[in-house]
């Protein structure tokens, strides 16, 4: 009886340590990325510069159908992930109803630490909470893209005389900020998916779960701060109206 209690205590300890490590990595990386983006070139900061350029150019054309179409495409991406999240949640709830079968399937896999029914249900509930957060994140992202569409629709026209240059600059900055906030929510949702996939390793072994979680942080850091696409997008802003030279344009392919 004592051996069983000791085994339960050890299993409880390692699983508690694993979920604390998971939360530390997720929350810690989110705060780190937000702070580092203020003074370091990353996907978020560089794309915000492009959005500012985009909104300045919106004010230079009367036909804004293409701009509204871009916002619509971005909103549909968020809608796709929100819908997919509901399907994932339905699958998790189904597994909660058949926890015994899930345990028996996992027990046959190598490196799996056989969990109790209660522990398996707790892991599934934690996974469900992660994807519930993802759903709310993507749904809020969709709403913010709707706000951005309204802003573009209310943009001052090219020949509108009662709108000054200062007001136009203010509008471009606010519109770019709203689009960036929506993109930030979308990025948060994608991070949630990454960490949600890492949580699947928890069903195998707490140690593997912690290792995969650390790997996810490494992947996110590399993609957001050192990816090839970031190096391509980083540029030195030039005065408006200056066209790129022919030798500045990379060859196709």
C-alpha positions as CSV (number, residue, x, y, z in Angstrom):
1,X,0.0,0.0,0.0
2,X,2.9,2.4,0.9
3,X,4.5,1.6,-2.5
4,X,1.4,2.5,-4.3
5,X,1.0,5.8,-2.4
6,X,4.7,6.6,-3.1
7,X,4.3,5.9,-6.8
8,X,1.2,8.1,-6.9
9,X,3.1,10.9,-5.1
10,X,6.0,10.7,-7.6
11,X,3.7,10.6,-10.6
12,X,1.8,13.6,-9.2
13,X,5.0,15.5,-8.6
14,X,6.4,15.0,-12.1
15,X,3.1,15.9,-13.8
16,X,2.8,19.0,-11.6
17,X,6.3,20.0,-12.5
18,X,5.6,19.4,-16.2
19,X,2.5,21.6,-16.3
20,X,4.3,24.4,-14.3
21,X,7.1,24.2,-16.8
22,X,4.6,24.4,-19.7
23,X,3.0,27.5,-18.2
24,X,6.3,29.1,-17.5
25,X,7.5,28.6,-21.1
26,X,4.2,29.8,-22.6
27,X,3.7,32.9,-20.5
28,X,7.4,33.6,-20.3
29,X,8.0,33.5,-24.0
30,X,4.9,35.6,-24.7
31,X,6.2,38.3,-22.4
32,X,9.7,38.0,-23.7
33,X,8.7,38.3,-27.3
34,X,6.5,41.3,-26.6
35,X,9.3,43.1,-24.7
36,X,12.0,42.2,-27.2
37,X,9.9,43.4,-30.2
38,X,10.0,47.0,-28.9
39,X,13.7,47.4,-29.7
40,X,14.5,44.4,-32.0
41,X,13.5,43.7,-35.5
42,X,11.1,40.8,-35.6
43,X,8.1,39.7,-37.6
44,X,5.7,41.7,-35.5
45,X,7.6,45.0,-35.5
46,X,8.6,44.8,-39.2
47,X,5.1,43.9,-40.3
48,X,3.7,46.9,-38.4
49,X,6.0,49.2,-40.5
50,X,4.6,47.6,-43.6
51,X,1.0,48.1,-42.3
52,X,1.8,51.8,-41.7
53,X,3.0,52.1,-45.3
54,X,-0.1,50.2,-46.5
55,X,-2.5,52.6,-44.7
56,X,-0.6,55.7,-46.0
57,X,-1.1,54.4,-49.5
58,X,-4.8,53.7,-48.9
59,X,-5.2,57.4,-48.5
60,X,-3.7,58.0,-51.9
61,X,-6.3,56.0,-53.9
62,X,-10.0,56.3,-54.2
63,X,-10.6,52.7,-55.1
64,X,-10.1,50.6,-52.0
65,X,-11.7,47.4,-53.1
66,X,-8.3,45.6,-53.1
67,X,-7.6,46.8,-49.5
68,X,-11.0,45.5,-48.3
69,X,-10.3,42.2,-50.0
70,X,-7.0,41.8,-48.2
71,X,-8.7,42.5,-44.8
72,X,-11.4,39.9,-45.8
73,X,-8.8,37.3,-46.6
74,X,-7.0,37.9,-43.3
75,X,-10.4,37.6,-41.5
76,X,-11.1,34.3,-43.2
77,X,-7.8,32.8,-42.0
78,X,-8.8,33.6,-38.4
79,X,-12.3,32.2,-39.1
80,X,-10.8,28.9,-40.4
81,X,-8.8,28.4,-37.2
82,X,-11.7,29.3,-35.0
83,X,-13.9,26.7,-36.7
84,X,-11.1,24.1,-36.5
85,X,-10.7,24.8,-32.8
86,X,-14.4,23.9,-32.2
87,X,-13.9,20.6,-34.0
88,X,-10.8,19.9,-31.9
89,X,-12.8,20.7,-28.7
90,X,-15.5,18.3,-29.8
91,X,-12.9,15.6,-30.2
92,X,-11.4,16.3,-26.8
93,X,-14.9,16.1,-25.2
94,X,-15.5,12.8,-26.9
95,X,-12.2,11.4,-25.5
96,X,-13.3,12.5,-22.0
97,X,-16.3,10.2,-22.4
98,X,-14.0,7.2,-23.2
99,X,-11.1,7.8,-20.9
100,X,-10.6,4.1,-20.1
101,X,-10.2,3.2,-23.8
102,X,-7.7,6.1,-24.2
103,X,-5.6,4.8,-21.3
104,X,-5.6,1.2,-22.7
105,X,-4.4,2.5,-26.1
106,X,-1.7,4.7,-24.6
107,X,-0.5,1.9,-22.3
108,X,0.6,-0.1,-25.4
109,X,2.9,2.6,-26.6
110,X,6.6,2.7,-25.7
111,X,7.9,5.2,-23.2
112,X,4.4,5.9,-21.9
113,X,3.9,6.3,-18.2
114,X,0.6,4.6,-17.5
115,X,-1.7,7.3,-16.0
116,X,-4.7,6.8,-13.8
117,X,-8.2,7.6,-15.1
118,X,-8.4,10.8,-13.0
119,X,-5.0,12.0,-14.3
120,X,-5.9,11.2,-17.9
121,X,-9.1,13.2,-17.5
122,X,-7.2,16.1,-16.0
123,X,-4.8,16.1,-18.9
124,X,-7.7,16.2,-21.4
125,X,-9.4,19.0,-19.4
126,X,-6.1,21.0,-19.5
127,X,-5.9,20.4,-23.3
128,X,-9.5,21.6,-23.7
129,X,-8.7,24.8,-21.7
130,X,-5.8,25.5,-24.1
131,X,-8.0,25.3,-27.2
132,X,-10.9,27.2,-25.5
133,X,-8.4,30.0,-25.1
134,X,-7.4,29.6,-28.8
135,X,-11.0,29.9,-29.9
136,X,-11.6,33.1,-28.0
137,X,-8.3,34.5,-29.3
138,X,-9.2,33.8,-33.0
139,X,-12.8,35.0,-32.5
140,X,-11.5,38.3,-31.1
141,X,-9.0,38.5,-34.0
142,X,-12.0,38.2,-36.4
143,X,-13.8,41.1,-34.7
144,X,-10.7,43.3,-34.9
145,X,-10.3,42.7,-38.6
146,X,-14.0,43.7,-38.9
147,X,-13.1,47.0,-37.1
148,X,-10.2,47.4,-39.6
149,X,-12.6,47.0,-42.5
150,X,-14.8,49.7,-41.0
151,X,-11.8,52.0,-40.7
152,X,-10.8,51.5,-44.3
153,X,-14.3,52.2,-45.4
154,X,-14.3,55.5,-43.4
155,X,-10.9,56.6,-44.7
156,X,-10.7,60.2,-46.1
157,X,-11.0,60.5,-49.8
158,X,-8.1,61.8,-51.9
159,X,-9.7,65.1,-52.8
160,X,-11.5,65.7,-49.5
161,X,-10.7,69.3,-48.7
162,X,-11.8,69.5,-45.1
163,X,-9.3,66.9,-44.0
164,X,-5.8,68.1,-43.1
165,X,-2.5,66.3,-43.5
166,X,-2.2,65.8,-39.7
167,X,-5.6,64.1,-39.6
168,X,-4.6,61.8,-42.5
169,X,-1.4,60.8,-40.8
170,X,-3.3,60.1,-37.6
171,X,-5.8,58.0,-39.4
172,X,-3.1,56.0,-41.1
173,X,-1.4,55.3,-37.8
174,X,-4.6,54.3,-36.0
175,X,-5.7,52.0,-38.9
176,X,-2.3,50.4,-39.0
177,X,-2.5,49.9,-35.2
178,X,-5.9,48.2,-35.4
179,X,-4.7,45.8,-38.1
180,X,-1.5,45.1,-36.0
181,X,-3.6,44.4,-32.9
182,X,-5.7,41.9,-35.0
183,X,-2.5,40.3,-36.3
184,X,-1.2,40.1,-32.7
185,X,-4.3,38.1,-31.7
186,X,-3.9,35.8,-34.7
187,X,-0.3,35.2,-33.7
188,X,-1.3,34.5,-30.1
189,X,-3.8,31.9,-31.5
190,X,-1.1,30.2,-33.6
191,X,1.2,30.1,-30.5
192,X,-1.6,28.5,-28.6
193,X,-1.9,25.8,-31.3
194,X,1.9,25.2,-31.1
195,X,1.7,24.8,-27.3
196,X,-1.5,22.7,-27.6
197,X,0.4,20.3,-29.9
198,X,3.2,20.2,-27.4
199,X,0.7,19.2,-24.7
200,X,-0.1,16.0,-26.6
201,X,3.3,14.8,-25.5
202,X,2.1,14.9,-21.9
203,X,0.0,11.8,-22.5
204,X,3.3,9.9,-23.3
205,X,5.6,11.1,-20.5
206,X,6.0,14.3,-18.4
207,X,9.7,14.5,-19.3
208,X,8.9,14.3,-23.0
209,X,6.2,16.9,-22.5
210,X,8.8,19.3,-20.9
211,X,11.3,18.6,-23.7
212,X,8.8,19.2,-26.5
213,X,7.6,22.4,-24.8
214,X,11.1,23.7,-24.7
215,X,11.4,22.7,-28.4
216,X,8.3,24.7,-29.3
217,X,9.8,27.8,-27.6
218,X,12.9,27.3,-29.7
219,X,10.9,27.0,-32.9
220,X,8.8,30.1,-32.2
221,X,11.9,32.2,-31.3
222,X,13.7,31.1,-34.5
223,X,10.7,31.9,-36.7
224,X,9.9,35.3,-35.1
225,X,13.4,36.7,-34.7
226,X,15.7,34.8,-37.0
227,X,13.7,33.4,-39.9
228,X,14.7,33.8,-43.6
229,X,11.4,35.7,-44.3
230,X,12.3,38.2,-41.6
231,X,15.7,38.9,-43.2
232,X,13.9,39.5,-46.5
233,X,11.3,41.9,-45.1
234,X,13.7,44.0,-43.0
235,X,14.4,47.2,-44.9
236,X,15.4,50.8,-44.4
237,X,12.4,53.1,-44.9
238,X,12.9,55.5,-47.9
239,X,11.2,58.8,-48.5
240,X,7.7,58.4,-50.1
241,X,7.8,58.5,-53.9
242,X,11.3,57.0,-54.2
243,X,11.0,53.9,-56.5
244,X,13.3,50.9,-56.0
245,X,16.2,50.7,-58.4
246,X,16.4,47.7,-60.8
247,X,19.4,46.2,-59.0
248,X,17.4,46.4,-55.7
249,X,14.8,43.9,-57.0
250,X,15.8,40.3,-56.4
251,X,15.7,37.9,-59.4
252,X,12.7,35.7,-59.7
253,X,13.1,32.1,-58.5
